[in-house]
Amino acid sequence: MSQKIKISPQFGKNLRTLRKQHGYTQEELVIKLQLLGQDISRSIYAQMECGSYNIRITELVALKEIYDISYDEFFKDIQL
């Protein structure tokens, strides 16, 4: 069983912003994730961006690799 991180709407907004900054469509990003071994569909990824899907740690690691950024970028502007 893989561990998940409970995400917030701001986390989802950050995912959307990062994807757009890198010029990817959701479909293109999902293909990149699949090539890194993530079993994910576009509809699941869309749920991540809406903040309604708790992201798996392995998915977060794959996104970090795709974007070549620090983990801090994913959690930017999230209030405790």
N, C-alpha and C positions, 0 to 999 in steps of 0.2 A: 504494500500500500504506500502510495507516495504522499508526502506531506503537502498541505495546502496553506496558503496565506489568505486570511480573510481580508478582502480589499474594500476600499471605500470609493465613493464616486470620484473623489479627486485623483485617486490612483488610476482609475479608468480614463479620466481626462488627460492625465500625464501620458498614458499609453497612446492615446489618440494623437496627442501633440508630437510625441517622439516619432510615431509612424509617419505623420505628415511632414515633419521636418526632414525625414530621410527619403521622402518621395515615394513611399510604398502605398499601394492599395491594400486593403485587408487581404485580398486574395493572394497578392504577391508575398505579403508577410507570412501568411499561413503556409505557403509553399516553402519558404525559407525555414520555418519552424519544423515542418515535416522532414525536410532534408537533414535537419539536426536530430531526427529521431522522435519528435514530439507528435503524438497521435492527437491532432487537433483539427477541427473543422472551422470554416469561416464563421459559422453561426456561433460557435463557442467563443471564438476570438471577439466577435461583436459583443457578446455578453461581458467579456472582460472589460472592453472599453466603456460599457454602460455601468460597470461596477456591480453587476449581478452574478458574476461567476468568480469563485475563489480560485485564484491562480495557483497552479502547482509550482513548487520550488524549482523543479526541473525546467518548467516553461519560463520562469523568470531568468534562470541561468542562461537559457538559450537566447532569450531576448537581449540580455546583456551582451552576449557574444555577437549577435547580429548587429546591434547598434554600436558596439565598442565604447560603452559608457560606464560610469560608476553606478553602483546601486542607488546612490543618493538621488540620481535623476528620476528614478521611478517614484520616489517618495517626496518629491518637491512639493512644498506648500500644503502638506497634510498636517492638520492640526490634531493634537492629542486630546 
